[in-house]
């Protein structure tokens, strides 16, 4: 065959290849797990049930957002119920079933790093949800944790100031887990407001945010400092605040002693409305869930993802992050926040008869 004939033959083969590609559909982008047209499976791993929001609110919001963005995608769900080992097994099981996209709300953000690394080795994409997991994650959705701490600190200052001099007595600080980078940021935000303004009598970091451990730490602080002298209690989240609030009653702290929280859990709203907790920080679920769904579908489809910011988790740099603004909730704006957004129905906020000094309100289920 002559040189010209060879050129025509090659051109013919190339043309046939193009026709074959067109018949089979466009190739997937590099790194894609699947396409929106065909659908793919997405593993949704959440950390806990109970009074926390994850199973009741985050799961349906995420599932609904994924269905809107990728109708043929399948969501495979597992809840670790605060057990890291269980969550690691759940993730490994999903990997063995061929799932290559994960939305991960980690129980233990440091310990999960090895499972994230295994997922990455198998070509999976991981979106860290609400808690910044260690390991080679591909995206992160959450809230401005330092701002949460600043909000808590400012609310505590204002509540203490309403009762007199800020330094008339010590405060107690109950922080989140020392292994959780987000908890460290919340703590730093609180200190940025409180340091130099109040006297911090005792401060504790609580592993796994255990309500029982938080309650024991608070009991120790009240004994050492004198319960009647304590003018405020900073607690990083609502789960721990539940345990601390009970100890405040047993230790006979002055009624109405300021107490902070975060999470807008139903029990915390109950305490706020009854005067047993000063505030919580509400993290609107719908926008965070929507951001997680968008990142998961985009990563699974091989698209380049961008965020409103970038974060570093200690093992990976410049992680695209979608950050949702948090909201302070007090007794004055329960209706305009958690009721408006559907976490509570208007009929679930019920007033009960109480003494003349302060009406009591309950949240019924």
C-alpha positions as CSV (number, residue, x, y, z in Angstrom):
1,X,0.0,0.0,0.0
2,X,1.4,3.5,-0.9
3,X,1.9,6.3,1.5
4,X,-1.3,8.1,0.3
5,X,-3.3,4.9,0.6
6,X,-2.0,4.4,4.2
7,X,-3.2,7.9,5.1
8,X,-6.7,7.2,3.8
9,X,-6.8,3.9,5.6
10,X,-5.8,5.5,8.9
11,X,-8.3,8.3,8.4
12,X,-11.0,5.7,7.7
13,X,-10.2,3.9,11.0
14,X,-10.2,7.2,12.9
15,X,-13.6,8.1,11.4
16,X,-15.0,4.7,12.4
17,X,-13.7,5.2,15.9
18,X,-15.5,8.6,16.2
19,X,-18.7,7.1,14.9
20,X,-18.3,4.3,17.5
21,X,-17.8,6.8,20.3
22,X,-20.8,8.8,19.2
23,X,-22.9,5.7,19.2
24,X,-21.8,4.8,22.7
25,X,-22.2,8.3,24.1
26,X,-19.6,10.8,25.2
27,X,-16.8,9.5,27.3
28,X,-16.8,10.2,31.0
29,X,-14.7,13.1,32.3
30,X,-11.4,12.0,33.8
31,X,-11.9,10.9,37.4
32,X,-15.7,10.5,37.0
33,X,-17.5,7.8,38.9
34,X,-20.5,8.0,36.7
35,X,-22.9,10.4,35.0
36,X,-26.0,12.2,36.0
37,X,-27.8,10.7,33.0
38,X,-26.9,7.1,34.1
39,X,-26.8,7.7,37.8
40,X,-24.4,6.2,40.4
41,X,-24.5,5.2,44.1
42,X,-23.7,7.7,46.9
43,X,-22.9,6.5,50.4
44,X,-24.3,8.7,53.1
45,X,-22.6,8.1,56.5
46,X,-24.0,10.1,59.5
47,X,-22.6,10.0,63.0
48,X,-25.5,9.7,65.4
49,X,-29.2,9.4,66.1
50,X,-31.2,10.2,69.2
51,X,-31.9,13.8,70.0
52,X,-29.4,15.1,67.5
53,X,-30.5,16.5,64.1
54,X,-28.7,14.1,61.8
55,X,-31.1,11.2,61.3
56,X,-34.3,13.3,61.5
57,X,-33.3,16.4,59.5
58,X,-30.0,16.1,57.7
59,X,-30.7,12.7,56.1
60,X,-34.0,13.7,54.4
61,X,-32.7,17.1,53.3
62,X,-29.6,15.5,51.7
63,X,-31.7,12.7,50.1
64,X,-34.1,15.3,48.7
65,X,-31.3,17.5,47.3
66,X,-29.6,14.5,45.7
67,X,-32.8,13.4,44.1
68,X,-33.3,16.8,42.6
69,X,-29.7,17.0,41.2
70,X,-29.3,13.4,40.1
71,X,-32.7,11.6,39.9
72,X,-31.0,8.3,38.9
73,X,-28.5,8.3,41.7
74,X,-29.1,5.9,44.6
75,X,-28.4,6.9,48.2
76,X,-27.1,4.1,50.4
77,X,-27.5,5.2,54.1
78,X,-25.8,4.1,57.3
79,X,-25.8,5.7,60.8
80,X,-22.9,4.9,63.2
81,X,-24.8,5.8,66.4
82,X,-21.7,7.5,67.8
83,X,-19.5,4.4,67.3
84,X,-16.4,5.1,65.3
85,X,-15.5,1.4,64.7
86,X,-19.0,0.8,63.3
87,X,-18.7,3.8,61.0
88,X,-15.4,2.5,59.7
89,X,-16.9,-0.9,59.0
90,X,-19.9,0.8,57.3
91,X,-17.6,2.7,55.0
92,X,-15.5,-0.3,54.1
93,X,-18.6,-2.3,53.4
94,X,-19.9,0.3,51.0
95,X,-16.5,0.4,49.3
96,X,-16.6,-3.4,48.8
97,X,-20.0,-3.0,47.2
98,X,-18.5,-0.6,44.6
99,X,-19.7,2.7,46.0
100,X,-17.3,5.5,45.0
101,X,-18.9,8.7,46.3
102,X,-19.4,9.4,50.0
103,X,-20.9,12.1,52.2
104,X,-19.3,11.5,55.5
105,X,-20.3,13.0,58.9
106,X,-17.5,11.5,61.0
107,X,-17.9,10.2,64.5
108,X,-14.2,10.7,65.1
109,X,-12.6,13.1,62.7
110,X,-9.0,11.9,63.3
111,X,-9.6,8.2,63.6
112,X,-11.6,8.1,60.3
113,X,-8.5,9.2,58.3
114,X,-7.4,5.6,57.5
115,X,-10.8,4.7,56.1
116,X,-10.8,7.9,54.0
117,X,-7.4,6.9,52.7
118,X,-8.6,3.5,51.8
119,X,-11.5,5.1,49.9
120,X,-9.2,7.4,48.1
121,X,-6.9,4.4,47.1
122,X,-10.0,2.8,45.5
123,X,-10.8,5.9,43.5
124,X,-13.6,7.1,45.7
125,X,-14.6,10.8,46.4
126,X,-15.3,11.9,49.9
127,X,-17.2,15.0,51.0
128,X,-16.8,15.7,54.7
129,X,-20.1,16.7,56.2
130,X,-20.4,19.1,59.1
131,X,-17.2,17.8,60.7
132,X,-13.8,18.3,59.0
133,X,-12.6,14.7,58.7
134,X,-8.9,14.0,58.4
135,X,-7.5,12.2,55.4
136,X,-7.5,13.0,51.7
137,X,-11.1,14.4,51.4
138,X,-12.3,16.1,48.3
139,X,-14.7,18.6,49.7
140,X,-16.1,20.0,52.9
141,X,-19.5,21.5,53.9
142,X,-20.1,23.1,57.3
143,X,-20.4,26.4,59.1
144,X,-18.0,29.0,60.3
145,X,-16.8,27.4,63.5
146,X,-14.9,30.4,64.8
147,X,-18.0,32.5,64.3
148,X,-20.0,30.0,66.3
149,X,-17.6,30.4,69.2
150,X,-17.7,34.1,69.0
151,X,-21.5,34.1,69.0
152,X,-21.5,31.9,72.1
153,X,-19.0,34.1,73.8
154,X,-20.8,37.3,73.0
155,X,-24.1,35.9,74.2
156,X,-22.5,34.7,77.5
157,X,-21.0,38.2,78.0
158,X,-24.2,39.9,77.5
159,X,-26.1,37.6,79.8
160,X,-23.5,38.0,82.6
161,X,-23.4,41.8,82.1
162,X,-27.2,41.9,82.5
163,X,-26.7,40.6,86.1
164,X,-23.9,42.9,87.1
165,X,-20.1,43.3,86.9
166,X,-18.5,40.8,84.5
167,X,-15.8,39.9,87.0
168,X,-18.0,39.5,90.0
169,X,-17.4,35.8,89.9
170,X,-15.7,33.1,87.7
171,X,-17.1,31.3,84.7
172,X,-16.6,27.6,83.7
173,X,-15.8,26.6,80.2
174,X,-16.7,23.1,78.8
175,X,-15.2,22.7,75.3
176,X,-15.6,20.0,72.7
177,X,-13.3,17.2,71.8
178,X,-9.6,18.0,71.6
179,X,-9.3,15.7,68.6
180,X,-11.9,17.6,66.6
181,X,-10.4,20.5,64.6
182,X,-13.9,22.2,64.4
183,X,-14.2,22.0,68.2
184,X,-10.8,23.7,68.4
185,X,-12.0,26.5,66.1
186,X,-15.2,27.0,68.2
187,X,-13.0,27.2,71.3
188,X,-10.7,29.7,69.7
189,X,-13.7,31.9,68.7
190,X,-15.1,31.8,72.2
191,X,-11.7,32.7,73.8
192,X,-11.4,35.6,71.3
193,X,-14.4,37.2,72.9
194,X,-14.1,36.1,76.5
195,X,-10.4,36.5,77.3
196,X,-9.7,39.6,79.3
197,X,-13.4,40.2,79.9
198,X,-14.3,37.5,82.4
199,X,-12.5,35.3,84.9
200,X,-12.2,31.7,83.6
201,X,-12.2,29.7,86.8
202,X,-12.0,26.2,85.3
203,X,-11.9,24.9,81.7
204,X,-12.2,21.4,80.3
205,X,-11.9,19.7,76.9
206,X,-14.4,16.8,76.6
207,X,-13.5,13.8,74.5
208,X,-16.3,12.7,72.1
209,X,-18.5,15.5,73.5
210,X,-19.9,13.1,76.1
211,X,-22.7,14.6,78.2
212,X,-21.8,12.4,81.1
213,X,-18.1,13.5,81.1
214,X,-19.2,17.2,80.7
215,X,-21.5,16.9,83.7
216,X,-18.7,15.4,85.8
217,X,-16.3,18.1,84.8
218,X,-18.9,20.8,85.6
219,X,-19.6,19.2,89.0
220,X,-15.9,19.2,89.8
221,X,-15.7,22.9,88.8
222,X,-18.7,23.9,90.9
223,X,-17.2,22.1,94.0
224,X,-13.8,23.8,93.6
225,X,-15.0,27.3,92.7
226,X,-18.2,27.3,94.9
227,X,-21.5,26.9,93.0
228,X,-22.9,30.2,94.3
229,X,-19.9,32.1,93.0
230,X,-20.1,30.9,89.4
231,X,-21.7,33.6,87.2
232,X,-21.8,31.8,83.9
233,X,-21.2,28.5,82.1
234,X,-19.8,28.2,78.6
235,X,-20.7,24.9,77.0
236,X,-19.7,24.2,73.4
237,X,-22.8,22.2,72.3
238,X,-26.3,21.2,73.3
239,X,-25.6,17.6,74.0
240,X,-23.1,18.5,76.7
241,X,-25.3,21.4,77.9
242,X,-28.0,18.8,78.7
243,X,-25.7,17.1,81.2
244,X,-24.3,20.4,82.6
245,X,-27.8,21.9,83.0
246,X,-28.8,19.0,85.3
247,X,-25.7,19.4,87.4
248,X,-26.3,23.2,87.7
249,X,-29.7,22.4,89.3
250,X,-28.2,19.8,91.7
251,X,-25.3,22.0,92.7
252,X,-27.8,24.8,93.4
253,X,-26.3,27.5,91.1
254,X,-28.3,30.7,91.1
255,X,-31.5,30.3,88.9
256,X,-30.9,31.8,85.5
257,X,-27.2,31.5,85.6
258,X,-26.2,31.9,81.9
259,X,-25.5,28.7,79.9
260,X,-24.6,28.4,76.3
261,X,-24.9,25.6,73.7
262,X,-24.9,24.9,70.0
263,X,-27.0,22.6,67.7
264,X,-30.5,23.8,68.3
265,X,-31.6,20.4,69.5
266,X,-35.2,20.0,70.7
267,X,-34.1,19.5,74.3
268,X,-32.0,22.7,74.1
269,X,-35.0,24.7,72.8
270,X,-37.0,23.3,75.7
271,X,-34.4,24.6,78.2
272,X,-34.1,28.0,76.5
273,X,-37.9,28.5,76.6
274,X,-37.9,27.4,80.2
275,X,-35.0,29.7,81.2
276,X,-32.5,26.8,81.9
277,X,-30.3,27.7,78.9
278,X,-29.5,31.1,77.6
279,X,-28.9,30.4,73.9
280,X,-28.0,27.9,71.2
281,X,-26.5,28.3,67.8
282,X,-28.7,27.1,65.0
283,X,-26.9,25.7,61.9
284,X,-29.5,25.7,59.1
285,X,-29.7,22.2,57.7
286,X,-31.2,22.8,54.3
287,X,-28.4,24.9,52.8
288,X,-25.7,22.7,54.2
289,X,-27.4,19.5,52.9
290,X,-27.8,21.2,49.5
291,X,-24.2,22.1,49.4
292,X,-23.2,18.5,50.3
293,X,-25.4,17.1,47.5
294,X,-24.0,19.5,44.9
295,X,-20.4,18.6,45.8
296,X,-21.1,14.8,45.8
297,X,-22.8,14.9,42.4
298,X,-20.2,17.2,40.9
299,X,-17.3,15.1,42.2
300,X,-19.0,11.9,41.1
301,X,-19.5,13.3,37.6
302,X,-15.9,14.3,37.3
303,X,-16.5,18.1,37.5
304,X,-14.1,20.5,39.0
305,X,-15.5,21.8,42.3
306,X,-15.1,25.1,43.9
307,X,-16.2,26.4,47.3
308,X,-16.8,29.6,49.1
309,X,-13.5,29.0,50.9
310,X,-10.7,26.5,51.2
311,X,-9.7,24.6,54.4
312,X,-6.8,22.5,55.6
313,X,-7.5,19.3,57.7
314,X,-3.9,18.5,58.6
315,X,-3.4,15.9,55.9
316,X,-4.8,17.7,52.8
317,X,-4.5,21.4,51.8
318,X,-6.8,23.7,49.8
319,X,-9.9,21.6,50.3
320,X,-12.9,23.2,48.6
321,X,-15.4,24.2,51.3
322,X,-19.0,25.4,51.2
323,X,-19.6,27.5,54.4
324,X,-23.1,28.3,55.7
325,X,-23.6,31.2,58.2
326,X,-24.8,30.1,61.7
327,X,-27.6,31.8,63.6
328,X,-28.0,32.6,67.3
329,X,-31.3,31.3,68.9
330,X,-32.7,32.7,72.1
331,X,-36.2,32.7,73.6
332,X,-36.9,35.9,71.5
333,X,-36.4,34.3,68.0
334,X,-37.4,30.6,68.3
335,X,-40.4,31.2,66.0
336,X,-38.3,33.2,63.4
337,X,-35.6,30.5,63.2
338,X,-36.2,26.8,64.1
339,X,-40.0,27.0,63.7
340,X,-39.8,28.9,60.4
341,X,-37.3,26.4,59.0
342,X,-39.5,23.4,60.1
343,X,-37.4,21.9,62.9
344,X,-40.4,22.6,65.2
345,X,-44.0,23.0,64.2
346,X,-45.9,26.1,65.6
347,X,-48.1,23.7,67.5
348,X,-45.2,22.1,69.2
349,X,-44.4,25.2,71.2
350,X,-46.9,25.1,74.1
351,X,-47.1,27.4,77.1
352,X,-47.7,25.8,80.5
353,X,-48.9,27.5,83.7
354,X,-46.0,28.7,85.8
355,X,-45.2,31.1,88.6
356,X,-45.6,34.8,88.1
357,X,-41.8,35.5,87.8
358,X,-41.3,33.6,84.6
359,X,-43.7,31.7,82.3
360,X,-42.7,28.1,81.5
361,X,-42.9,26.9,77.9
362,X,-42.5,23.4,76.6
363,X,-41.9,21.7,73.3
364,X,-44.2,18.8,72.8
365,X,-43.6,15.9,70.5
